[in-house]
Amino acid sequence: MAFKFDEDLFKKYIRVLKLARTPTRDEFQKIALVAAAGIGLIGIIGFIIYEIFLILP
């Protein structure tokens, strides 16, 4: 299976990379806070389900 070089697709990738930028400190902190809250929420839900199954016979 040979690798086919698609020049148009490569140009699209380059265009997207030129538009991309690193987030500011404030943006990064907001994203990290939302991600941490989501992980914590999923953990709490899992723990509650675990405790419910321990209580049930």
Secondary structure by P-SEA (a helix, b strand, c coil): cbbbbbaaaaaaaaaaaaabbbbcaaaaaaaaaaaaaaaaaaaaaaaaaaaaaaacc
